[in-house]
Amino acid sequence: MTAILNAPATASSDVERLIARYDGRLPRYTSYPTAPNFTPAVGASVYAGWLSQLSADAPLSLYLHVPFCDRLCLYCGCNTSVVRLEASHRNYTALLLSEIDHVAEVIGRRPAVSHVHWGGGTPTSLPGDCLIAVMDRLKQRFAFARDAEVAIEIDPTSLPDDRREALGPMGVTRISLGVQDLEPSVQRAIGRMQSYEETATCALAARALGVGSLNLDLIYGLPLQTEEGVARTARRALDLEADRVAVFGYAHVPWMKRHQALIPEEQLPGPTERYAQLNAIHRVLTEEGGYVPVGLDHYALPSDAMAKAAAARRLKRSFQGYTTDAAPALIGFGASSIGSLPQGYVQNAPTAAAYAKEIEAGRLATVRGVALTADDRLRRDVIERVMCDLEVDVEAVAAEHVADPAPLAQAAQGLQKFIEDGLASWDGRRIAVSERGRPFVRSVAALFDAHLAEAGDKPRHSRAV
C-alpha cells in the first residue's frame, strides 16, 4: 500500500492547494442529521413511544457513557469531568441501573442484544463490582446473543486491579486503548503522560483475561507533533499487534471545550503539517504493519471482522465511529449518551447532575433529539456509504427508498472540483472517491448534507483534514 498522495502529486504546493480548497469545518458524520440539529422537540415522551415500537425481531446495540476521568487531558473533546470520589461513582452506577430498568420496562420485553460499547470519559473509573453489576443487570433485562461483542474504552494509566479483574466477569471481548502519542514532549503538552510500557502491560493483561480483540487510538495534529514523531509512535504501536487502529485528527474546539484553550495555538501544527502527519501514520500502518485502510480514519488487519465487513460493503458508521454492528437500533444509557432508533435520534441530559435529576424523578433522561424525514433517511444512506465504502450508487439508493434521485444528482454536481483534482469520479449514477481523495471524504459526504447551511458562520465542527 502506497502513501495516500503519491509523488509527484505530493509536492507541498499541491498539498497546500488541496487543503486550502477542501479543509473546512465539517461534521464527522457519525449520524445524519448530526447532533447540532437535535432539538428539545424530541424528548422523553417521544423516546418512550419509539422504544415501545421497536421490532421484536431485530437485535439492539447498547451504549453506556461514563462521564468521569481520573485526569483531564487537555486535548479531550469528550463529555467528561475529573471525579475521583468512589461515592460519586457508586451513585452514578445506581442511576445507570435505574435507567436500564426503566428502558426495559418501556420496551416491554427482553429484546436481543448483539453489541455493547462502554465509552466515556473513562468507563473503568467505576469500581470493578459496579462494572460487573451493570453488565449483570443488562443481561437480566436483555437477551444477549452468544457471539455478542462487549467493548470497553480503557486509559492504560488508570486501571486498578479490581477494574482489570472485572473484564472477565463482564464478558469483555474487545478493549480500546488510548495511545494518542508516545513522544514525551507531546504528552507533556497535552497533560497525558503515558509510557509505552504502561500501554503494553495493559494490553497483555487484558489478553491474559481472555479479551480477544485490541483497538488502539492514535491522534495527529496535537501540539508539538511532527511527521517523524507520529511515525515513531505508529511504529511502536505495531509491536502491540492490535487488530484495529483508529487515527483521529485532533479537533481544536476551545469554544466548546474550554480546557483546550490551555493549549497554545502556536504549538499546533498547521493544515499542511497535519496532512503530512496523517500520511506518515498511513504509510507505517499499511506498508510496515499490513493494515487495510477502512473508511476515513480506521485501519484493520485483513483477518479482522472490520476489514472483512469493509471488503463486503457491510461496514456501518455510528456514534462510536466505524463498526461491524448492523443492529437497527442503538440504545444509549448514561449522561449525554445518544441513541439511534428507526424513527430518529435521542440524547440524554448532558451533565451528570442533569441526568441524575431526570432519573431520580423516575423519568427517561432524554432531553433532545431529531425525528427523521424521508429525505433525511435517503441522504443518511448516501452519506454512510460514501463514508464507509468511498463510493455509492445514488440511483440504487434512491430506488431502495422509492425516491426521486434528482436531488441527489443535483447535489453531486458539486463534485466537479473533486473530479478536476483527481479526488473522485462521477458518471451520473455512481460516485467513487479515489485513494488520493480518502482524506477529503468528509467534504464529499457534505455535498449531500441538506442541514449543513443551517449552521451559518457559527463554528460547530472540527477541521475536515
HELIX and SHEET records of a PDB file:
HELIX    1   1 SER A   12  TYR A   22  1                                  11    
HELIX    2   2 ALA A   35  ASN A   37  5                                   3    
HELIX    3   3 ALA A   44  SER A   52  1                                   9    
HELIX    4   4 GLU A   86  ILE A  107  1                                  22    
HELIX    5   5 PRO A  123  SER A  125  5                                   3    
HELIX    6   6 GLY A  128  ARG A  141  1                                  14    
HELIX    7   7 ASP A  161  MET A  170  1                                  10    
HELIX    8   8 PRO A  184  ILE A  190  1                                   7    
HELIX    9   9 TYR A  196  ALA A  208  1                                  13    
HELIX   10  10 GLU A  227  LEU A  238  1                                  12    
HELIX   11  11 ARG A  258  LEU A  262  5                                   5    
HELIX   12  12 GLU A  265  GLN A  267  5                                   3    
HELIX   13  13 PRO A  271  ARG A  283  1                                  13    
HELIX   14  14 VAL A  284  GLU A  288  3                                   5    
HELIX   15  15 ALA A  305  ALA A  311  1                                   7    
HELIX   16  16 ALA A  352  GLU A  360  1                                   9    
HELIX   17  17 ALA A  374  ASP A  389  1                                  16    
HELIX   18  18 VAL A  394  GLU A  400  1                                   7    
HELIX   19  19 ALA A  406  ALA A  412  1                                   7    
HELIX   20  20 GLN A  413  LEU A  415  5                                   3    
HELIX   21  21 GLN A  416  GLU A  420  1                                   5    
HELIX   22  22 ARG A  438  PHE A  440  5                                   3    
HELIX   23  23 VAL A  441  ALA A  445  1                                   5    
HELIX   24  24 ALA A  446  PHE A  448  5                                   3    
HELIX   25  25 LEU A  452  ALA A  455  5                                   4    
SHEET    1   A 2 ARG A  25  LEU A  26  0                                        
SHEET    2   A 2 SER A 462  ARG A 463 -1                                        
SHEET    1   B 9 VAL A 292  VAL A 294  0                                        
SHEET    2   B 9 HIS A 298  ALA A 300 -1                                        
SHEET    3   B 9 ARG A 244  GLY A 249 -1                                        
SHEET    4   B 9 SER A 213  TYR A 220  1                                        
SHEET    5   B 9 ARG A 174  GLN A 180  1                                        
SHEET    6   B 9 ALA A 143  ILE A 154  1                                        
SHEET    7   B 9 ALA A 112  GLY A 120  1                                        
SHEET    8   B 9 LEU A  60  VAL A  66  1                                        
SHEET    9   B 9 ALA A 329  PHE A 333  1                                        
SHEET    1   C 2 PHE A  68  CYS A  69  0                                        
SHEET    2   C 2 SER A  81  VAL A  82  1                                        
SHEET    1   D 2 LYS A 316  SER A 318  0                                        
SHEET    2   D 2 GLY A 321  THR A 323 -1                                        
SHEET    1   E 3 ILE A 338  LEU A 341  0                                        
SHEET    2   E 3 GLY A 344  ASN A 348 -1                                        
SHEET    3   E 3 THR A 366  ALA A 371 -1                                        
SHEET    1   F 3 GLU A 391  ASP A 393  0                                        
SHEET    2   F 3 ARG A 430  VAL A 433 -1                                        
SHEET    3   F 3 ALA A 424  TRP A 426 -1                                        
END                                                                             
